[in-house]
Amino acid sequence: MNRPVQDFLASRLSLLKPSPTLLLAARARELKQQGIDVLDFSGGEPDFDTPEPVKKAAVKAIGEGFTKYTAVGGIPELKEAIREKFIRDQGLDFHPRAIVVSNGAKHSLFEIFQVLVNPGDQVLLPTPAWVSYPDQILLNQGDPVFIPCREEDGFRIDPDALQEVLTPRSKLLVLNSPNNPTGAIIDRKRLERVVEIALQNDLLIISDEIYEKINYTGDPVPSIATLDKSVRERTVIVNGVSKTYAMTGWRIGYAAGPREIMEAMDAVQSQTSSNPNSIAQKAASFAIRSGEEFFEPMLVEYRKRRDWVVSAFNRISGIRCLPPEGAFYVFPNISGLLGRSYKGVPIQTAYELAEFFLDVARVAMVPGTPFGSPVHMRMSYAASLSSLQEGVRRIGEAVSLLE
Ligand SMILES: Cc1ncc(COP(=O)(O)O)c(C=O)c1O
C-alpha cells in the first residue's frame, strides 16, 4: 500500500498555519459571492489605486522592452532611489550592495530569517505582532519568543520585559514601528533602552518599517538604526512600496543593512526567485523618487477615518479603542463583550466574536488572538469613510443584541 500523499510533505510544514487574515477575507468573499452585503475590514492593503504616474512608468518600461531578467537584488536605478530615500528620510547612507530588493517586504523578511536563523535560535517578538512573523520564524526552524506589550503603554515595547525573556539562545529582535496591528510607534526613549539591551546581549535587530509613512504624529518615526553607529551596524531595515504608494500587487520590498547579511540574501534570492519583476522595479523607482507627493493626500484621508472610527468605537458600550499613531488599523479592546450571549449562546473568545460580527452584522474584522492578544480585534480603516460608518453602525447594532 502506497503512503498517502500528505505523508510526503516535509515535517516542518506541520508548523505552518494559514494566514488568519486571509482566511477571514476568504469567508467574507464567499458570503459576498452568495450575494450577501458584507463589509470587509480584515485586509491589510490601501483602498486607493496606485497613483497614475506610477502606472505610466510601468507602461513605459513595457514599451521600452524592459521585460528581461535584471540584477538579482534590484536594478541600479531602484537601488539608487532607495539609497536617496534613506539619506533623505533617515540620514542613513547605504552602499548599493547593502540593499536587496525582493518580491515584497514579506519576502525580504523570509530571506532575512532564512540567512540568520539556525535551528533553535530565539527570535524575540514584541506582541501584538503581525501574524506572518512567527510562521516565517518557525519555517526557518527558529523559536519565536513573545514579549507582551501592554495596552497601558500604548502597546509600545517594555524594555524590562525584553530583558526578562533573554537567554543565551536569543539572537534576533524584531521591531515593527508603526505596528501592525496596534499602530503603535516606539518612542526614542524606549528605543535607546532597547539599543542598550541589544548591544549588551549581542542581538541583531530587524526593523520592519513598512508603515513608516503612515504616521499621524507629525514627527518622523524614529528608526532604531539612526540612534548610533554601533546599533546601525547590527540592524537590518525592511521597507517597501506596498503600503506607502498603494502598490501591494506590484510586489516590491527591500532590506538594507550589514553587507554580509545582504550578500547572503542576494545569494538565496539568486537560487530561488531571482530578480523581482522588472516592470514593477521601474514603477517602484519612480514612486520612491517622487517621494511625498503621492502619499500625502492618502495620509490626510487615513487620518480623517482614524479619528472617526476611534471615537465611534469608544461610544459602543463594551468596546475601548486607543487612537493609533500610525498604520491603518484600529485595535479595539473587546474584553467588555466577551462572556455576553447572543440568543442564549455565550461568546467567549475573539474568534467567536469575529464570527458573530460576520454572521449578524455582516462585517469582517480579524480576532486579535493570532496577533498575540485574545481581547482585541483588528479593523483596517483602509476603506471608504462611508463604508466604515456603515460598518461601525452595524457593529453597534449587533452589540446591542448581546445580553
Ligand atoms: C508589518 C508588516 N510587514 C510586512 C508586510 C509585507 O508587505 P509586502 O510584502 O506587501 O511588502 C506587511 C503586510 O501586511 C505588514 O503588515
The ligand as an ORCA input file, in Angstrom:
! r2SCAN-3c Opt
* xyz 0 1
  C       4.130     44.542      9.450
  C       4.167     44.140      8.023
  N       5.360     43.861      7.464
  C       5.464     43.486      6.190
  C       4.347     43.365      5.397
  C       4.526     42.883      3.977
  O       4.320     43.816      2.996
  P       4.619     43.496      1.456
  O       5.071     42.088      1.354
  O       3.348     43.743      0.730
  O       5.706     44.454      1.050
  C       3.078     43.635      5.921
  C       1.870     43.473      5.099
  O       0.769     43.289      5.571
  C       2.992     44.050      7.275
  O       1.812     44.342      7.833
*
